[in-house]
Amino acid sequence: MELRSDTSARLSFFMLTLSTVILECGGFSGPIVNSFPYGRKPAQVPLGGVRRQAAVRVQMSWRLPKGYRREDVAGGDMDPSFASILGNRLGIIASLVNNGSCVLDVGTDHGYLPIALMKSGKALKVIASDKNILPLDNARQSLERINDEALEQLELRLGDGLAVLSCGEVDTVTVSGVGGKVISEILFGAEGDAGEVSERRRVQDYGVRRVVLQPTGSISTLRKDLLMNGWEIVDEIINSEAGWIYITMVAEWRTNENQGENNISAERMLVGPHLLRRASNSAAEKILLREWIKHQLRHFKSRRDGMRMSSEDVDQLKLEEAEENVKILSQVLGVMEGPENG
């Protein structure tokens, strides 16, 4: 399959078509007829009465303050073609997928990201998965409306996380719209009460070598888990859409050995190994990062003060962690707001 670098030309008609699909996602009154893996074709599933709605809005933790100029910030490396089709939130994820990739999109919802990746020719194959039937039916409706041969290599699969995969099917995984801890569980398994990770394959065991992740919270936890499992964070981008701030990270698998979270300073682990660098080169991204740091600072101050005033026994390690995070974020914010930075 020949890949074309000029995605704008290939997406010109698709922009109009997918925009129509996004605005017309409506109810479905019949059974789901798509085939699902492992013979799990659902029986008659009544889905009637679902209201028509616009594109789903993910409620992020980091909202820009009232009165802030809400001009969307695309962020570095954004492909304008994807931004015009998907908006900044999903557009940056599509932009960070390598050409010629085979992709699993976990929690696909309406399927807009997989459709854009296939229509642009950027992905050779996409598996759109979700653990719930309704989102997959939304994606199926999107496919039916577009009805294009370019989407023949787009599969819909019902299942939880990586359970829909066989080894070697994809080289890239995308996850968005859930917290960093949930993403870690999807990629590396859930941690039990004793701190032991459940026995199941890690994402690299499926042959995946690149992940594009957009967590809604617990970002520093996700950074640490990636490093501990042999992944290198190669980039992070901050952008905004409709008054909400999004942080998207790209990681690539390097080794089965711990990459050593201790090799990254506490400041960079908390704020991001690449966000400060990008903010120094972009006034718009600097403003977003500053607002995000302010939000994080309020969060950790509230946690610290709550533990200090608690009449119950306090986990001393958690209190010390909150105090250290307040100190680090205050220092970073002070540098960013210094007179030489404006």
N, C-alpha and C positions, 0 to 999 in steps of 0.2 A: 504493500500500500504506500503510495507516494504522499508524503506529508508536505503541505505548503506552509511557508512561513508567514504568508500574508493572510492572517486569520480574518482581517476586516472584509476581504473580498468574499470569503467563504461564508461569512456570517450575515451578509447584508439582508438576505431574505429571511433568515432565521430570526433575526432581531425582531422583526414585525410579528412573525408567527408565534414565537415564544412569549412575547409581550401579551399577545392575545390570550394565550393559554393561561398565563399567570392571572390575568384579570377575570377569566371565565371559569376558574376551577369551581365547580358546583357540586350539587348532590348527585348520588348514584343510587338508583332504586333497585338494581338487580344483583345477582350473585357475582362474585369475582370469578373470572374465567381464565385468568393467567395461570400458567403452570408454575409450580414451585418445586424446589429441590427436594430430593428424598421422598418423592411421592406425597408431599404434604399439600395437596390441593384442597383448599377449604371447601366445605359444603356450602349450601345456601346461606349467605351472610347478609342479613338485611341492613342496608346502609341508607335507606331513604330518609328524607327530611333533613339531610345535611345542608346547612345554609351556604349560599354562595358567599365567597370571601375573597379578598385580595391575597397577595402573597403573605405567608405566615411570618409574623414578626417575632423574632427571638428576643425574649426579655433578658437583656444583658445586665451585668452587675454595675457597669461603669457608664453612667449617663452624664452627659455634659450638663453643667449648671444652667439654671434658667437665665435668660438674657444673653447667653453665649451665642455668638454668630454661628448659626448652624449650617455653614457651608460644608458639604461633604468633602472629606479629605481622602483621596484615593489611596495614598501611601505608595512607597517605592515599589517598582517592578510591576505595577498594575498594567495589564493589557487593556487599552481603551475599549477594544471590542467587547471583552468580557464585562467590563464595568457598565457599558451601555445596555447589555442584555440582562445581567444578573444583579447589578448594583454593586456597591463596594464590598459588602460582607461576603458574598459568595464569589464575586469577581476576583478578589485577591487570591482565593483558594485555587480557582481555575488557572490563574496566571502562574501559580507556583508549581503546577504539575508539569513535569518534563514532557517534551514532545516524544511521541511513540510509546507512552506508558500504557500499562494495563492496570486499571484502577478499581479498587473497592471503595465505594462511598457508603460508610456506615451511618445509618439513620437518615436515609435519603429524603424522606418526606415527599415533596411533590416531584422530585427527580430532575429539578432544573439544572443542577450542577452536572450530573451525568450526561444529560441531553446536550448541554453546551460543549462538554468535552468531546463528545462523539461528533456533533455537527461541525465543529471547528476542524476536525481531523487531528486534534492534539493527542487524543487517546486512541489506541488501537482497539481497546476493549474496555468496557466498564460494567462492573457488577454493582447494581444499586440494591442495597439491603436495608431491611428494617425488621424489628422484632414484632411489630404490630401490623395487622392486615390493612387497616384503613390508610396509612401513609403509602403503602405499596399500591393500593388501588388508585390513590391520587396520582402516583407516578404513572400507572398504566393509562389513566385517562389522558395525561399529558402526552404520552407516546402516541396514543390513538389520534389525538387531534393533529399532531405534526405528521405522522404517517410517512416517514421518509426512509429510504433504503439505507441511508447513512447510519441509522439507529439499529441495524440488524445485529450488531455486536454489543448491544446493551441488554443485559439480563436483569430481571427482577427476582430477588430471592428473599424468602421469609426466614428469618433466623436472628439469633442474638450475637451481635458482634462478629467475631472471626469464625463463628461456627458454620457459616455458610460456605467457607472456603475449602478447597483442596490445595495441597502444597504445590506451589509453582504457578498458580493461576494468575496472580497479579504481582506487580513489583512495587505498587504504590497504594497507600491507604489514606483516605481523607476522613476526618471526623470533626464535626462542629456542633454547636448548640447545646453542649453538655459541659459539666465542670471538669477540671483537670483530674480530679480523683477518679471520676467515672471513665475518662479517657484512658488513664493508667490501667484501670481494671480491664478495659476492652483490649488493650495492647499486651498487657503482661500478666493478667490474672488478678483475682481479688485477694486481699490480705485477710487472713483469719484473725481470731482473737489473740492467738499466740504470736502474731506477727509473721506467720508463715504464709507464703503465697500458695494459692490453690494449684493443684497439679493440672496444668493445661498448657498447651503450646503458647509460646510467646510469638509476637507478630513476626519476628525475624525467622522463626521456624517454618513459616509458610513461604519463605523466599522473598518477603517484602524487604526492600532496601531504602525506601523513602516514605516518610509520613508527612502530611500537611495537616496541621491541627489548629483549631480555633476554639480554645476552651472559654467557658463563661466564668470561671473562677479557679482558685487553687493553682495558679500558673507556676509558682515556684515549686510546688509539689510535683507537678508534671515535669518540670525541668530536671529536678533531681532524679525522678524515676527513669527518665530517658537516659541520663548519664550512667546511672547504676546498671542499666541493662545493655550497655555497650553502644548507645546511640550518641552521635554528635549533633548538637544544635547548630545548623549551618546558617540560619537566618531567622530573624523575627521582624515583623512589620506591624506597625500600629496605624490604623485608619479609622474612619468614622462614616456613619450613614444614619441619616434622620435623627441626629442628636445622640447617637450611641457610639461608644468607643469599642473597637475590636482589636484584639491582638492575635496575630496568626504566626505560628512558628513552623519551621521546616527542619526536620531532622533526618539524618542518614545513618544507616547502620554501619558500624566500623568493626566491631569485634565482640566476642562473647564475654570479654573481660569488662569489669567496671571501668568506665571512662574517668572516674574519679571526680566526684562533685567537689572534692576539696581543692581541685585545681582551679576552680572558679571562685572568686571572692564572694563573700556574703552579699556585698552590694550588687554585684552583677547577677547573682543567683536570684535575688529578690526583684530587681528592676529589669533584668534581661541582658544577656551578653551582647546583644546587637542593637537594642532600642536606643541606648545612649549614643552610640556611634551614629545611627541614622538621624537622631534628633539634632546632633551637632551640624548636620548638613542640610536640614530642612526645617524652616521656621514653622510650617504647618504641623509637622510631626512633633516638633518640640512642644508646641502648645498642647497637643493631645497628650503627650507623655506627662507633661507637668500636671494636667488635670487628673490623669489616671493615678499619678503618685499621690496627689492630694487626697483622692478617694481612698487609696490604700492606707494612707497615714491616719485618716479619720477612723478607718476600720480597726487598725491595730491599737490606736489610742483608746477606743471604746472597749476593746477586749481587755487591754491592760487595766483600765480604770475599773471595769466590772470585777475583775479578779481581785484587785486591791481592796475593794469595798465589800467583797463577799464575806459573809459570816461563816461560810462552810470552808472545809479544807480545800486549799488551792494547790493545783499541780504546779510546783515550783518551776519545773522545766518550761512549762507553757507560759508562765508569767515572765520568765527570763527571756524566752523567745520573743514575746510580744514587745517587751522593753527594748530588746536589741533591734527589732524591726522598726520601731518608732525612731530610734536613734539613727539608723542607717537612712531611712527615708527622709528624715528631717535634714540630714547632711546633704543628701543628693538634691533635695528641693532647694536648699539654701544656695548651692552652687548654681543651679539652673536659674534661680531668680536673682543672682548677684548682679551688681551694676554693670559688669562687663558683658553680661548676657542679655540684659534688657528685659 
